[in-house]
Amino acid sequence: MVRVLLGQPDRSDAMTTIKARAKGESRPLSGVEKVAILLLALGRPKAAQLLRRMDREEVRLIAQVAKQLPPISSEELEQLVDEFANSYSSGIRFVGTAEEIRNLLSEVMAEEEIDDILSPPASSEEPVWSKLGRIKDDILRSYLLREHPQTAAVILLRLNSQLAARLMGSLPSELRNALLIRMVGTKTIAPEALAVLEQTLAEDLITLETPAAGAHAGIAEILNRLDKPQLDGALRDLGQARPADTEVIRGMLFTFEDLPLLAPKALSLVMNQIPLDKLVLALNGTATTFQEAVLGALPTRSRRIVELELQAESDASEREIADARRLIADTVLRLASQRKITLPNAA
């Protein structure tokens, strides 16, 4: 019966119901309240038998709710347990003191476990300032450059000294000196203001340390499909609005024009997977220096074949050339996703 009443309790719903009832509003008891009242009514021996059948989280939730129960009328008690109606016709004030809850739990738990359940849950959240230490310096630097100097000064004051020193050293001298003056003049920071700053930092930067690269990867995949002018424009606008996210996304981008930026071994691996006819198409119209950088990754015989083809007049359409370049860029991205090569912007 207790399991049926408990169902799948929602912690926030239970607390909302208690607060509303404390204000005198007429609203039904939540499932957790009903279980707590029933257990208190049954007494320690029978309640203990039921508690043994519950998991730890259910016991914790019931114990917390029971301490805050409002007075219960006889009508509510009758609706909860019909067979108790005659015995408790005058109603009972189930206020559930801490001592009553402790006595109830003592039947099925050790003292240490009871203390753990009745004590407020400790926050295991890592401070935002510690998390910042895992973010790349260039991302933090970019973020500081876009913030108001006073905000940047407060952030630097809260970081560990080694990280703050690295960031300060990477800033322009004029800005660095201005920030030092502000840091020296910064006194006590209001807790409310600090809380707002920490929340903002969490939203803007902390997500970068998680593989929430899920969202970033999806955006990068879209951007990788744009041509160069469109990509440059999109990155410029995105960088103004979300500089930190943009830095992460840049490390996931690759276009055909980035081909010479690959490490020699990575470029050779890519070239081994590209048919020579597609490579010839892709290199059509590119600069001589670009062609030399790419062809340097080919075996001597393959390189000569491609060079001869490039010297001949081509009637390839722009669409064929674009498709060939897309094939090469997709090959690079696939090999990078398989961790066989590293993208130049991610190095």
C-alpha positions as CSV (number, residue, x, y, z in Angstrom):
1,M,0.0,0.0,0.0
2,V,2.8,2.4,0.8
3,R,4.4,1.8,-2.6
4,V,1.1,2.6,-4.3
5,L,0.8,5.8,-2.3
6,L,4.4,6.7,-3.0
7,G,4.4,6.1,-6.7
8,Q,7.1,8.0,-8.4
9,P,7.3,11.0,-6.1
10,D,8.6,14.3,-7.4
11,R,10.6,16.2,-4.8
12,S,9.6,19.7,-6.1
13,D,5.9,18.8,-6.3
14,A,5.9,17.5,-2.7
15,M,7.5,20.7,-1.3
16,T,5.1,22.8,-3.3
17,T,2.1,21.0,-1.9
18,I,3.4,21.5,1.7
19,K,4.0,25.2,1.2
20,A,0.6,25.7,-0.3
21,R,-1.1,23.8,2.5
22,A,0.8,25.8,5.1
23,K,-0.8,29.0,3.7
24,G,-4.3,27.5,4.2
25,E,-5.0,26.6,0.7
26,S,-7.2,23.5,0.2
27,R,-5.1,21.1,-2.0
28,P,-4.7,17.3,-1.9
29,L,-1.9,15.7,0.0
30,S,1.0,14.5,-2.2
31,G,1.9,10.9,-2.4
32,V,5.0,11.4,-0.2
33,E,2.9,13.2,2.5
34,K,0.4,10.4,2.6
35,V,3.2,7.8,3.1
36,A,4.8,9.9,5.8
37,I,1.4,10.2,7.6
38,L,0.6,6.5,7.3
39,L,4.0,5.5,8.7
40,L,3.6,7.9,11.7
41,A,0.1,6.5,12.3
42,L,1.3,2.9,12.2
43,G,3.9,3.3,14.8
44,R,7.5,2.1,15.0
45,P,7.2,-1.8,14.7
46,K,4.9,-1.8,11.7
47,A,6.4,1.2,10.1
48,A,9.8,-0.4,10.4
49,Q,8.6,-3.4,8.4
50,L,7.5,-1.1,5.6
51,L,10.7,1.0,5.6
52,R,12.8,-2.2,5.2
53,R,11.1,-2.7,1.8
54,M,12.0,0.8,0.5
55,D,15.2,2.0,-1.1
56,R,17.5,4.6,0.5
57,E,16.3,7.5,-1.6
58,E,12.6,6.8,-0.8
59,V,13.4,6.7,2.9
60,R,15.3,10.0,2.6
61,L,12.5,11.8,0.8
62,I,9.8,10.5,3.3
63,A,11.9,11.6,6.3
64,Q,12.5,15.1,4.9
65,V,8.8,15.6,4.1
66,A,7.6,14.2,7.4
67,K,9.5,16.8,9.3
68,Q,7.4,19.6,7.6
69,L,3.9,18.0,7.6
70,P,1.0,20.4,8.5
71,P,-1.8,19.4,10.8
72,I,-4.0,16.7,9.2
73,S,-7.8,16.7,9.6
74,S,-9.9,13.7,10.3
75,E,-11.5,13.9,6.9
76,E,-8.1,13.8,5.2
77,L,-7.1,10.9,7.4
78,E,-10.3,9.0,6.5
79,Q,-9.5,9.5,2.8
80,L,-6.0,8.2,3.3
81,V,-6.8,5.1,5.4
82,D,-10.5,4.1,5.6
83,E,-9.9,1.5,8.2
84,F,-8.4,4.1,10.6
85,A,-11.5,6.3,10.5
86,N,-13.2,5.0,13.7
87,S,-10.0,4.9,15.7
88,Y,-9.0,8.5,14.8
89,S,-12.3,10.2,14.4
90,S,-11.0,13.4,16.1
91,G,-8.0,13.7,13.7
92,I,-4.4,13.8,14.6
93,R,-1.8,16.6,14.3
94,F,0.9,14.8,12.4
95,V,3.6,17.4,12.7
96,G,6.4,14.8,12.6
97,T,9.1,16.1,14.9
98,A,12.8,15.3,14.2
99,E,12.8,13.0,17.3
100,E,9.8,11.0,16.0
101,I,11.4,10.6,12.6
102,R,14.7,9.5,14.3
103,N,12.9,6.9,16.5
104,L,11.1,5.6,13.5
105,L,14.2,5.1,11.4
106,S,16.2,3.6,14.3
107,E,14.2,0.4,13.8
108,V,15.8,-0.2,10.5
109,M,19.0,1.8,10.3
110,A,22.2,2.5,12.1
111,E,22.7,5.8,13.8
112,E,25.2,7.0,11.2
113,E,22.8,6.3,8.4
114,I,20.1,8.2,10.2
115,D,22.3,11.2,10.6
116,D,23.2,11.1,6.9
117,I,19.5,10.9,5.8
118,L,18.3,13.7,8.2
119,S,21.2,16.1,7.5
120,P,20.7,18.5,4.6
121,P,22.3,17.2,1.4
122,A,25.8,18.6,0.9
123,S,26.5,20.4,-2.3
124,S,29.1,18.5,-4.4
125,E,29.2,21.2,-7.1
126,E,32.7,22.1,-8.0
127,P,33.4,25.8,-7.8
128,V,33.3,27.6,-11.1
129,W,36.7,29.0,-10.5
130,S,38.3,25.6,-10.3
131,K,36.5,24.5,-13.5
132,L,38.0,27.5,-15.3
133,G,41.5,26.0,-14.9
134,R,40.6,23.3,-17.3
135,I,39.7,25.7,-20.1
136,K,42.3,26.6,-22.7
137,D,44.2,29.8,-22.0
138,D,43.4,31.3,-25.4
139,I,39.6,30.8,-24.8
140,L,39.8,32.6,-21.5
141,R,42.0,35.3,-22.9
142,S,39.5,35.9,-25.7
143,Y,36.7,36.1,-23.1
144,L,38.5,38.6,-21.0
145,L,39.3,40.8,-23.9
146,R,35.5,41.1,-24.6
147,E,34.5,41.8,-21.0
148,H,34.3,45.1,-19.3
149,P,37.8,45.8,-17.6
150,Q,36.3,45.8,-14.1
151,T,34.7,42.4,-14.8
152,A,37.9,41.1,-16.2
153,A,39.8,42.3,-13.1
154,V,37.4,40.5,-10.8
155,I,37.8,37.3,-12.8
156,L,41.6,37.5,-12.7
157,L,41.5,38.1,-8.9
158,R,39.4,34.9,-8.4
159,L,41.6,32.6,-10.6
160,N,44.6,30.7,-9.2
161,S,47.7,32.8,-9.4
162,Q,49.5,30.7,-12.0
163,L,46.6,30.9,-14.5
164,A,46.0,34.6,-13.8
165,A,49.7,35.2,-14.4
166,R,49.7,33.4,-17.8
167,L,46.6,35.3,-18.9
168,M,48.0,38.7,-17.7
169,G,51.2,38.0,-19.6
170,S,49.3,37.3,-22.8
171,L,47.3,40.6,-22.7
172,P,48.4,43.8,-24.4
173,S,50.6,45.9,-22.1
174,E,48.2,48.8,-21.9
175,L,45.3,46.6,-21.0
176,R,47.4,44.6,-18.5
177,N,48.4,47.8,-16.7
178,A,44.9,49.0,-16.6
179,L,43.7,45.7,-15.2
180,L,46.4,45.7,-12.5
181,I,45.2,49.1,-11.3
182,R,41.6,47.9,-11.1
183,M,42.7,44.7,-9.3
184,V,44.5,46.7,-6.7
185,G,41.6,49.0,-6.2
186,T,39.0,46.2,-6.0
187,K,37.7,45.8,-2.4
188,T,35.1,43.4,-1.1
189,I,32.7,42.1,-3.8
190,A,29.0,41.9,-2.9
191,P,27.9,38.3,-2.7
192,E,25.0,38.9,-5.0
193,A,27.2,40.4,-7.7
194,L,29.7,37.5,-7.4
195,A,26.9,35.0,-7.7
196,V,25.7,36.7,-10.9
197,L,29.3,36.6,-12.3
198,E,29.7,33.0,-11.4
199,Q,26.4,32.0,-13.1
200,T,27.4,33.9,-16.2
201,L,30.8,32.2,-16.3
202,A,29.1,28.9,-15.9
203,E,26.8,29.5,-18.8
204,D,29.4,31.0,-21.1
205,L,32.5,29.0,-20.5
206,I,32.1,25.9,-18.3
207,T,30.1,24.0,-21.0
208,L,33.2,24.0,-23.1
209,E,34.9,21.4,-20.9
210,T,32.1,18.8,-21.5
211,P,31.6,16.7,-24.6
212,A,28.7,19.1,-25.1
213,A,30.8,19.2,-28.1
214,G,27.6,17.5,-29.1
215,A,26.1,21.0,-29.8
216,H,29.4,22.3,-31.0
217,A,30.0,19.3,-33.3
218,G,26.5,19.8,-34.9
219,I,27.2,23.4,-35.6
220,A,30.7,22.6,-36.9
221,E,29.2,20.0,-39.3
222,I,26.8,22.7,-40.7
223,L,29.6,25.2,-41.0
224,N,31.9,22.7,-42.8
225,R,29.3,22.6,-45.5
226,L,29.5,26.3,-46.3
227,D,31.8,27.8,-48.9
228,K,34.7,29.9,-47.7
229,P,33.1,33.3,-47.8
230,Q,29.9,32.1,-46.1
231,L,32.0,30.3,-43.4
232,D,34.1,33.4,-42.7
233,G,31.1,35.6,-42.4
234,A,29.3,33.1,-40.1
235,L,32.4,32.8,-37.8
236,R,32.8,36.5,-37.6
237,D,29.2,37.0,-36.5
238,L,29.3,34.1,-34.1
239,G,32.6,35.3,-32.7
240,Q,31.1,38.6,-31.7
241,A,28.1,36.9,-29.9
242,R,29.7,33.8,-28.4
243,P,33.6,34.1,-28.5
244,A,34.3,31.2,-26.3
245,D,32.0,28.8,-28.2
246,T,33.5,30.0,-31.5
247,E,37.0,29.1,-30.4
248,V,35.8,25.5,-29.7
249,I,34.0,25.3,-33.0
250,R,37.0,26.5,-34.9
251,G,38.9,23.5,-33.8
252,M,36.3,21.3,-35.5
253,L,36.3,23.0,-38.8
254,F,38.1,22.1,-42.0
255,T,37.9,23.3,-45.6
256,F,39.7,22.3,-48.7
257,E,41.8,25.5,-48.4
258,D,43.2,24.2,-45.1
259,L,44.7,21.1,-46.8
260,P,48.4,22.4,-46.8
261,L,48.0,23.1,-43.0
262,L,47.8,19.4,-42.2
263,A,50.9,17.7,-40.8
264,P,52.9,15.8,-43.5
265,K,52.0,12.4,-42.2
266,A,48.3,13.4,-42.0
267,L,48.3,14.8,-45.5
268,S,49.9,11.6,-46.8
269,L,47.2,9.5,-45.1
270,V,44.5,11.6,-46.7
271,M,46.0,11.5,-50.2
272,N,46.2,7.7,-50.0
273,Q,42.4,7.7,-49.8
274,I,41.7,10.1,-52.7
275,P,41.4,8.8,-56.3
276,L,43.8,10.7,-58.5
277,D,41.1,11.8,-60.9
278,K,39.3,13.5,-58.0
279,L,42.5,15.1,-56.8
280,V,43.1,16.6,-60.3
281,L,39.6,18.0,-60.3
282,A,40.0,19.5,-56.8
283,L,43.3,21.1,-57.7
284,N,42.0,22.8,-60.8
285,G,42.3,26.6,-60.5
286,T,44.4,26.5,-57.3
287,A,47.7,28.4,-56.9
288,T,51.0,26.7,-57.8
289,T,52.2,26.9,-54.2
290,F,49.0,25.2,-53.0
291,Q,49.4,22.4,-55.6
292,E,53.0,21.9,-54.6
293,A,52.2,21.6,-50.9
294,V,49.5,19.0,-51.6
295,L,51.4,17.0,-54.3
296,G,54.4,16.7,-52.0
297,A,52.4,14.1,-50.0
298,L,52.1,11.9,-53.1
299,P,54.5,9.1,-54.3
300,T,56.7,10.3,-57.2
301,R,54.8,8.4,-59.9
302,S,51.4,9.6,-58.7
303,R,52.6,13.2,-58.4
304,R,53.8,13.2,-62.1
305,I,50.5,11.8,-63.3
306,V,48.6,14.6,-61.5
307,E,51.0,17.3,-62.7
308,L,50.5,16.2,-66.3
309,E,46.8,16.2,-65.9
310,L,46.8,19.7,-64.4
311,Q,48.9,21.0,-67.4
312,A,46.2,19.8,-69.8
313,E,43.2,21.9,-70.6
314,S,40.2,21.0,-68.3
315,D,36.6,21.2,-69.2
316,A,35.4,20.3,-65.7
317,S,32.4,22.3,-64.4
318,E,32.4,24.3,-61.2
319,R,30.1,21.8,-59.7
320,E,32.5,18.9,-60.4
321,I,35.4,20.8,-58.9
322,A,33.4,21.8,-55.8
323,D,32.2,18.1,-55.3
324,A,35.8,16.9,-55.6
325,R,37.0,19.4,-53.0
326,R,34.1,18.5,-50.8
327,L,35.1,14.8,-51.0
328,I,38.6,15.6,-49.8
329,A,37.4,17.8,-46.9
330,D,34.9,15.1,-45.9
331,T,37.8,12.5,-45.9
332,V,39.8,14.7,-43.6
333,L,36.9,15.2,-41.2
334,R,36.2,11.4,-41.2
335,L,39.8,10.5,-40.4
336,A,39.8,13.2,-37.7
337,S,36.7,11.7,-36.1
338,Q,38.4,8.4,-36.1
339,R,41.3,10.0,-34.3
340,K,43.7,9.0,-37.1
341,I,44.7,12.6,-37.8
342,T,44.4,15.9,-36.0
343,L,42.8,19.0,-37.6
344,P,45.2,21.9,-37.9
345,N,42.9,24.2,-35.8
346,A,42.6,21.7,-33.1
347,A,46.3,21.1,-32.7
